[in-house]
Amino acid sequence: MQANNYDVLVYVPARTIPSDFLGGAIPITVVLDKSGVMIARMEDGRDYTNPEILRALNELGESN
């Protein structure tokens, strides 16, 4: 991440990822709230530079 100057948080799971998170699709995006509850699951790629996606993720990060 540093070698490519990526400015994104990356988390490594401490345990096995539940199968309902991943399903059979690649790529997949799973969004969890602060308590670890899945609030969104999207199959296929996403443009994470899209202002709407950035705004939604920032709002999620700031919420309780």
N, C-alpha and C positions, 0 to 999 in steps of 0.2 A: 504494500500500500504506500509506504513512504517513497520507495524507488520511483513510483509512477506519479507521485504527488497527488494521490487521491484524497479528497476531503470528505470521507464518509466513515461512519462508525461500523465496525465489523465485530460481530459477536460469534464466539465459538460455543456450541452447545456443551453443557456439562454432562448431559445424558442423551439417550436415544431420543430422536425427534418422533413424536407421535405420528402414525401413518395418516391420520385425518388432516394433518398439516400439509403433507406432501402429495398424497395421491399418486397419480402416475404421470404428471405433467412436468416438463422441463422447458423453459424456466418457470418458476413459480414464486410469487411474493406472498408472504404471510406477515400480517401486521398484528402485533400483540399489544394489549394495553399494559400499563405498569404492573398489573397484578398477574400478567401472563395469560390472560384470556384472549383467544383469537377473536379479533374484531373484523378482519378482512382477509380474504384468500383470493388471489387473482392468478389465473393461469396465463401463460404467454408473457412476453416481454413488456416492459413499461419504460416510458421516457421519464426518468427521474429528474430531468432538467425542466420539465413542464411546470410552469408556475402554479397551476392548480394542484398538482401532486405535491409540490414543495410546500405550498400553503397548508394543505391538509395534514401532511406529516409534521410540520412545525406546530400546528394547533394541537395535534395529538400529543406531541412531546411536552407541551406547556400545560395540558389538562391534568386534573387530579386523578 
